[in-house]
Amino acid sequence: MLWYAVLVGAVVNVLLLVLLKMRPLQQFVLGTITTFFLGVILFVIVTLDRPLQGESGLQPEPLRLLWERSMVWDEPLG
């Protein structure tokens, strides 16, 4: 669902940008800024799509340590 929202938003953004009546240089600058922003958003979504895999993924050691410390009921911490 997130991908559909991003893609529809990008298409609508570009279409509205094309419909603006302005000088070509201004339209190019505005289009470049908009395209850069959309590219960054897509990069972040792709990178964080699977948070437990890949180079940018979370490592399991801190999660295991947290699980072990929080699941001790009768023993004192230490």
HUSUL-V120963 format. One record per backbone hydrogen bond with DSSP energy under -1.0 kcal/mol. NH is the residue of the N-H (numbers start at 1). CO is the residue of the C=O. E is the energy in kcal/mol with one decimal. If there is no record, write none. Layout:
NH/CO/E  NH/CO/E
This chain:
5/1/-2.1  6/2/-2.3  7/3/-2.7  8/4/-2.7  9/5/-2.1  10/6/-2.3  11/7/-2.4  12/8/-2.6  13/9/-2.3  14/10/-2.4  15/11/-2.6  16/12/-2.5  17/13/-1.9  18/14/-2.1  19/15/-1.6  27/23/-2.5  28/24/-2.4  29/25/-2.4  30/26/-2.6  31/27/-2.6  32/28/-2.5  33/29/-2.3  34/30/-2.3  35/31/-2.7  36/32/-2.5  37/33/-2.3  38/34/-2.5  39/35/-2.4  40/36/-2.4  41/37/-2.3  42/38/-2.5  43/39/-2.4  44/40/-2.4  45/41/-2.3  46/42/-2.6  47/43/-2.6  48/44/-2.5  53/50/-1.7  57/54/-1.1  58/51/-2.9  64/60/-2.6  65/61/-2.5  66/62/-2.3  67/63/-2.4  68/64/-2.8  69/65/-2.4  70/66/-2.4  71/67/-1.6
